[in-house]
Amino acid sequence: MAEYGRAMTSDEHVTIFHNPRCSTSNHAMATADELGVAHDTVLYLKTPPDEATLRGIIAKLEDPVSDLVRRDATWDRLGLTDADVTTEDQVVALLLAHTELLQRPIVVKGERAIIGRPKDRVRQLLA
């Protein structure tokens, strides 16, 4: 666990891709604060990740790449199916075009990245 006042190494650098309107994303932020983990916060709807950032997340992701895409009303409106998000290239193209479909929160710590669902995964990664 990171300690207050201790410099973090590059292996410990934490970034949270956050949507403040999402309770699960807010929980991830609160967990990082509770644990005293310094982190960068990316409000991805205001500052969408570019292709290189998305590919960097995917390279570290412990989850299937298709899990980065939310299946919600936008998904339904676009008429998407699981076949549309089976490859890294498909997921990147879709998220570049429709950032709102990015699953949240995404927590990146060093060389690991997770989708913070269920909520206890964030604590496991950051502790």
N, C-alpha and C positions, 0 to 999 in steps of 0.2 A: 504494500500500500504506500502511496506517496505520502511524504510527511510535509507539513507546512514548513516553509522556509528552506527546504532542500531543493537544490537545482535538479531538474528532471533531465535524464539522459534522452538522447534521440530515440532510444528504444521505448521510452515511456511516453513519448509525445501523444497526446490524446486530442482528437477532433471529433466533435459531435455534429452531425448534420441534423438540424433541428427545425421543427415546425411548432411555434408556440401555441397554436390552436389545437394541438394533439396532446391528450393527457398522457399517453405512453411516452411521447417525446419529452414532455415536462418532467415525467418521473425520472428519465435518464439524466436530465440536467440536475435534478434534486439529488439523485444518487451520487453523481460526481462531486457535487458541492458537499454533501454529507461526508463523503470519504476524503475530502480535502484534495481531490485530484484536479490539478490545474488542467484546463482544456481550452481549446479554441472552439468557438461556436460558429457554425456556418448556417445562416438562415437561408436555406437552399432555394426557397421560393423567391427571395429577393436577389440572391446571388447564385444563380444556377451553376452547378458544376459543369465544367467543360468536358470534352471527350477524354483528355488525358487524366483528369481527376476521376472520372467514372471508371476508366480502365485501371487506374491505380487502386481504387476501392475493390474492384472485382478481383484483382490479382491477390488481394489480401483476404478476401471474403471467405468465411468458413461455411457459408450457406450456399445453396444452389443459386446460380446467377438469376434464374427466373424469379426467385423470391425478392429481388430488389424492386419488383414492379407490383404496385398495389392493384388489387382487384376490387375496384370501387365503381361509383357511378360513371366516372370518366372512362374507365375500362369498358363498361357496358355501352356507353354512348358511342365509343369508337368502334364497337363491334369486334373487340379483340378476343382471341382465344389463346390457350396455353401454347399452341403451335407458333404464335407470334413472338414468343419470348423464350425460345429454347437455346439460342446461342448468345454469346457475348455481344456479337455485332448487332443482333436484333435488339437486345436490351439497351445497348448504348444508343442506337438510333432512336428508339422509342423514347427514352428518357431525355435525350437532347431536344426532341420535338415536344414532349409533354412532361416537363419537370414535375408537375403536380402528381405524377404517377410514381415518383420515387418513394419507396417504403421509408418509414421513419419510426424511430430514430435509427440512424446508422452511426455506430461508434467505431472509430479507428484508433487503435492503440499500437504504436510501433508497427510491427509487420502483421498485425491481426486486425480484421474488421468483422463486425457482426451487425446483424439487424437486431435491434433491442426489443424483440418480441420472442417469447414472453419477457416481461419486465425484469425478472431475476437474472437474465443473461447479462445485463449491464453491470450489475454488482459483481458477478463472477469474473467478468473481464477486467474490471477496474480494481478489484480488491487485491 
